[in-house]
Amino acid sequence: MQKELIPHLFKTEYRKIISVLCKLFGIVHIEIAEDITNDTFLLATETWGLKGVPQNPTAWLYTVAKNKTKDYFKRNKIFIDKIAVEIKNSQSNSDELEIDLSNKNINDSQLQMMFAICNPLISKETQIGLALRILCGFGIDEIAGAFLTNKEVINKRLYRGKEKLRLANIKIELPNEKEIEKRLASVLSTIYLLFNEGYYVSYQNLIIKKELCLEAMRLNYLLLKNIKTNTPKVNALMSLMCFHSSRFNARTDEKGGLILYNNQNKDNWDKELIDKGKYYLNLSSKGNEISKYHLEAAIAFWHSQNIDATIKWENILQLYNQLLQIEYSPIAALNRTYALSIVYNKTLAIKEALKIELKNNHLYHCLLAELYNDIDSKKVIYHLEKALKIAKNKNEKKMISNNLKNAKCGQKLT
Amino acid sequence: MKEFMMIFRNEKNDQPKPSPDQMQALVKQWQDWIGGIAAQGKFVSTNALGFEGKTVSADGLITDGPYAEVKEIVGGYIIVKADDLNDAVELSKGCPTLLSGGKVEVRDVMVFN
């Protein structure tokens, strides 16, 4: 049990300690905060390995982090002269440096760090990387695994990102009322991408995938807990993620293969998450704005309804129509065309699909193969062959080649 | 790609106002057509116009109604992206205005630098 406890504890406590220290030192000294946090965990690994895990490991970590911070202050005269004075001045009239690791300050610091990191100044990729490192406590190797790249690339990327934030002297604080809406949009899109990274993107490691989704939801939950950031849009994104993750266990088989929506065992859908999705969807309906998160959450709501009624697909089609007007995306365009085939008919959907310029997208050809099923078996084979050539993901390739094999034997797609 | 505006024109008619169900069906028709343009990544913006309006003339005369001296009434517009005018005209196919005997005027949007 201890073997599992420690990595988990490291992850949750790492992100708490580092956020509090970053907040204390300011983004300019983010490296000091990182060094102290890393040293703390290094000491924990060494000491706990020899002497066993202390009774209250969290308290142990906090004490060590506090002591290391104070030591740092003592050792580094320049730091004392310049920064410590500032920090002390900003703190209420105590002589002793306070390192506040209370729940409230941890939550506040994490929330403020979220805004500091999800800054449009740095690329989305870097934002996600930094979020995983600092807000989620992921190791560099785990982040590299998530991005299908190596540690050096991630280290460089994070370093450059931090450099940019440092140079711009980004403040670690909640934006003011005027700006919060705009800045929140950037935070939400990072959370949304983080979730999608776990939900759609194609690494083989299922555990990491699921963890990315959970982390995205946890970060979103932090936003919901603060009255300033608990907006309809934030609720809509939460709702969307609840609905999607309700199918997490139903969409993969034992070998990690993907099970398509139509073939999923509905009993494996998580009812509790579906209910949560509905709960947040209701909360998101306050106010007049309909964001893409609202529309995607509403689509996900209909997908979570295990009914085969026309009303379901009519609603989905209309929601996709609206979504595409707010923001075009290839996947929404393809899904809309699929909905069209159910609400009207396949012939009409094929006509519309052929107008879409996505010839280099394997899903486009998968969709056409699906639409030509029952209509033109040669076209089915043609499009599956195209799809197979373009697809990169192993699981998808396997699924497409299975379908192709069946199509060549004259069987219909399932 | 350039931007083009389609202006929807209908003859003024005295038919009774559509029922809520008919309205609903009309909205779906429009949304399906616009959704088809959006699915090609060619949608920019759209607006439907209501029935309220006045027309202001140069001599200061203000007349009731948006359709002072013409028989046709502009019902709305959509701005789309297209390679050229022919491509834009192609996009107008299936526009619900055409189904009810109206006209779609396709115009290029001028860009001033």
Boltz contact constraints between the chains, C-beta under 6 A:
constraints:
  - contact:
      token1: [A, 318]
      token2: [B, 31]
      max_distance: 6.0
  - contact:
      token1: [A, 321]
      token2: [B, 31]
      max_distance: 6.0
  - contact:
      token1: [A, 321]
      token2: [B, 35]
      max_distance: 6.0
  - contact:
      token1: [A, 324]
      token2: [B, 35]
      max_distance: 6.0
  - contact:
      token1: [A, 324]
      token2: [B, 38]
      max_distance: 6.0
  - contact:
      token1: [A, 324]
      token2: [B, 39]
      max_distance: 6.0
  - contact:
      token1: [A, 325]
      token2: [B, 38]
      max_distance: 6.0
  - contact:
      token1: [A, 325]
      token2: [B, 43]
      max_distance: 6.0
  - contact:
      token1: [A, 328]
      token2: [B, 41]
      max_distance: 6.0
  - contact:
      token1: [A, 333]
      token2: [B, 39]
      max_distance: 6.0
  - contact:
      token1: [A, 336]
      token2: [B, 35]
      max_distance: 6.0
  - contact:
      token1: [A, 336]
      token2: [B, 39]
      max_distance: 6.0
  - contact:
      token1: [A, 352]
      token2: [B, 36]
      max_distance: 6.0
  - contact:
      token1: [A, 355]
      token2: [B, 40]
      max_distance: 6.0
  - contact:
      token1: [A, 356]
      token2: [B, 39]
      max_distance: 6.0
  - contact:
      token1: [A, 356]
      token2: [B, 40]
      max_distance: 6.0
